[in-house]
C-alpha cells in the first residue's frame, strides 16, 4: 500500500509487471480482547489489526452482548490515522453485573461488519468471552 500522509499532497505511480506477488496483508481482522471499565458501563474492545473507523456503527449494532445486556453506542478510539483504529469503546445502557459474558460480531445497522483498509471484514459470528 502506498499512502501519502503529507499536507502538501503529491502523486505516486506504482508500476508492477509480471510475477505472482500479492501486495495485500495476509490476515483478516478479528477480536482480540474485551476489557470492562471499572464502573461496568463500558467495554474496550481490541482487535488484532486496524479497522476503518467509518465501518463502526455508532449505535453499537455491530456487536451483540450476551445475558440481555444492551449496547447503546460504539466509538472507535484514536481515528487520526489513515489506517483506522484497533480499539473500539462500547457504552452500555446500564452497568454489567458480575458474571461471564460473550461479545459477538454481527452485521450492524450500517449494513456491514467492521472492515480493514483492504475491506476484509471481522467475521460475523465471531465471539470473545470476558468476565466482570
BATIKOL-89682 format. One record per residue (C-alpha): residue number from 1; x, y, z; residue in one letter. Coordinates in nm, 2 decimals, always signed. Example, Ala and Ser with C-alpha at 12.3 -4.5 7.8 and 13.67 -1.06 7.14 Angstrom:
<rs>
[r 1 [+1.23 -0.45 +0.78] a]
[r 2 [+1.37 -0.11 +0.71] s]
</rs>
This chain:
<rs>
[r 1 [+0.00 +0.00 +0.00] x]
[r 2 [+0.13 +0.35 -0.08] x]
[r 3 [-0.01 +0.63 +0.13] x]
[r 4 [+0.07 +1.00 +0.11] x]
[r 5 [+0.01 +1.15 +0.46] x]
[r 6 [+0.18 +1.48 +0.39] x]
[r 7 [-0.03 +1.80 +0.39] x]
[r 8 [+0.13 +1.91 +0.06] x]
[r 9 [-0.03 +1.63 -0.14] x]
[r 10 [+0.16 +1.49 -0.44] x]
[r 11 [+0.11 +1.19 -0.65] x]
[r 12 [+0.27 +0.84 -0.67] x]
[r 13 [+0.30 +0.60 -0.95] x]
[r 14 [+0.33 +0.23 -0.88] x]
[r 15 [+0.41 +0.01 -1.18] x]
[r 16 [+0.41 -0.37 -1.14] x]
[r 17 [+0.46 -0.61 -1.42] x]
[r 18 [+0.47 -0.99 -1.44] x]
[r 19 [+0.51 -1.22 -1.14] x]
[r 20 [+0.25 -1.36 -0.90] x]
[r 21 [+0.31 -1.15 -0.59] x]
[r 22 [+0.03 -1.02 -0.38] x]
[r 23 [+0.05 -0.68 -0.20] x]
[r 24 [-0.23 -0.73 +0.05] x]
[r 25 [-0.17 -0.83 +0.41] x]
[r 26 [-0.24 -1.19 +0.47] x]
[r 27 [-0.47 -1.20 +0.76] x]
[r 28 [-0.83 -1.10 +0.84] x]
[r 29 [-0.92 -0.87 +1.13] x]
[r 30 [-1.06 -1.03 +1.44] x]
[r 31 [-1.15 -0.96 +1.80] x]
[r 32 [-0.86 -0.99 +2.04] x]
[r 33 [-0.97 -0.88 +2.39] x]
[r 34 [-1.26 -0.72 +2.57] x]
[r 35 [-1.20 -0.52 +2.90] x]
[r 36 [-1.48 -0.38 +3.12] x]
[r 37 [-1.45 -0.04 +3.27] x]
[r 38 [-1.43 -0.01 +3.65] x]
[r 39 [-1.79 +0.11 +3.68] x]
[r 40 [-1.92 -0.17 +3.44] x]
[r 41 [-2.08 +0.08 +3.19] x]
[r 42 [-1.83 +0.03 +2.91] x]
[r 43 [-1.62 -0.22 +2.73] x]
[r 44 [-1.29 -0.16 +2.54] x]
[r 45 [-1.26 -0.40 +2.25] x]
[r 46 [-0.92 -0.46 +2.10] x]
[r 47 [-0.86 -0.60 +1.75] x]
[r 48 [-0.56 -0.78 +1.60] x]
[r 49 [-0.52 -0.51 +1.34] x]
[r 50 [-0.66 -0.17 +1.24] x]
[r 51 [-1.01 -0.13 +1.10] x]
[r 52 [-1.16 +0.16 +0.92] x]
[r 53 [-1.33 +0.40 +1.17] x]
[r 54 [-1.62 +0.46 +0.93] x]
[r 55 [-1.71 +0.09 +0.94] x]
[r 56 [-1.81 +0.12 +1.31] x]
[r 57 [-2.19 +0.16 +1.36] x]
[r 58 [-2.22 +0.45 +1.61] x]
[r 59 [-2.52 +0.28 +1.77] x]
[r 60 [-2.31 -0.03 +1.86] x]
[r 61 [-2.52 -0.26 +1.65] x]
[r 62 [-2.20 -0.43 +1.51] x]
[r 63 [-2.19 -0.61 +1.84] x]
[r 64 [-2.43 -0.84 +2.04] x]
[r 65 [-2.37 -0.89 +2.41] x]
[r 66 [-2.50 -1.20 +2.59] x]
[r 67 [-2.71 -1.21 +2.91] x]
[r 68 [-2.95 -0.94 +2.77] x]
[r 69 [-2.71 -0.66 +2.82] x]
[r 70 [-2.77 -0.37 +2.58] x]
[r 71 [-2.50 -0.17 +2.40] x]
[r 72 [-2.61 +0.19 +2.34] x]
[r 73 [-2.32 +0.32 +2.14] x]
[r 74 [-1.98 +0.24 +1.99] x]
[r 75 [-1.69 +0.48 +1.94] x]
[r 76 [-1.37 +0.40 +1.76] x]
[r 77 [-1.06 +0.51 +1.95] x]
[r 78 [-0.78 +0.72 +1.80] x]
[r 79 [-0.91 +0.78 +1.45] x]
[r 80 [-0.64 +1.02 +1.35] x]
[r 81 [-0.45 +0.75 +1.14] x]
[r 82 [-0.53 +0.69 +0.77] x]
[r 83 [-0.53 +0.32 +0.86] x]
[r 84 [-0.80 +0.35 +1.12] x]
[r 85 [-0.81 +0.21 +1.48] x]
[r 86 [-0.75 -0.12 +1.66] x]
[r 87 [-0.97 -0.03 +1.96] x]
[r 88 [-1.35 +0.04 +2.00] x]
[r 89 [-1.52 +0.17 +2.31] x]
[r 90 [-1.87 +0.03 +2.37] x]
[r 91 [-2.11 +0.22 +2.60] x]
[r 92 [-2.37 +0.01 +2.78] x]
[r 93 [-2.73 +0.11 +2.87] x]
[r 94 [-2.67 +0.00 +3.23] x]
[r 95 [-2.38 -0.14 +3.42] x]
[r 96 [-2.29 -0.51 +3.38] x]
[r 97 [-2.34 -0.73 +3.69] x]
[r 98 [-2.08 -0.98 +3.79] x]
[r 99 [-2.06 -1.28 +3.57] x]
[r 100 [-1.94 -1.42 +3.23] x]
[r 101 [-2.03 -1.26 +2.90] x]
[r 102 [-1.99 -1.32 +2.53] x]
[r 103 [-1.94 -1.04 +2.28] x]
[r 104 [-2.04 -1.14 +1.93] x]
[r 105 [-1.98 -0.97 +1.59] x]
[r 106 [-2.29 -0.92 +1.38] x]
[r 107 [-2.39 -0.71 +1.08] x]
[r 108 [-2.47 -0.36 +1.21] x]
[r 109 [-2.75 -0.12 +1.11] x]
[r 110 [-2.49 +0.03 +0.87] x]
[r 111 [-2.52 -0.29 +0.67] x]
[r 112 [-2.16 -0.41 +0.73] x]
[r 113 [-1.93 -0.55 +0.99] x]
[r 114 [-1.60 -0.39 +1.09] x]
[r 115 [-1.36 -0.38 +0.79] x]
[r 116 [-0.99 -0.31 +0.74] x]
[r 117 [-0.83 -0.09 +0.48] x]
[r 118 [-0.84 -0.38 +0.23] x]
[r 119 [-1.21 -0.43 +0.30] x]
[r 120 [-1.16 -0.75 +0.49] x]
[r 121 [-1.43 -0.79 +0.75] x]
[r 122 [-1.42 -0.92 +1.10] x]
[r 123 [-1.62 -1.24 +1.06] x]
[r 124 [-1.98 -1.22 +1.18] x]
[r 125 [-2.05 -1.47 +1.45] x]
[r 126 [-1.70 -1.44 +1.59] x]
[r 127 [-1.72 -1.43 +1.97] x]
[r 128 [-1.50 -1.32 +2.25] x]
[r 129 [-1.56 -1.41 +2.62] x]
[r 130 [-1.49 -1.20 +2.92] x]
[r 131 [-1.58 -1.18 +3.29] x]
[r 132 [-1.69 -0.90 +3.52] x]
</rs>
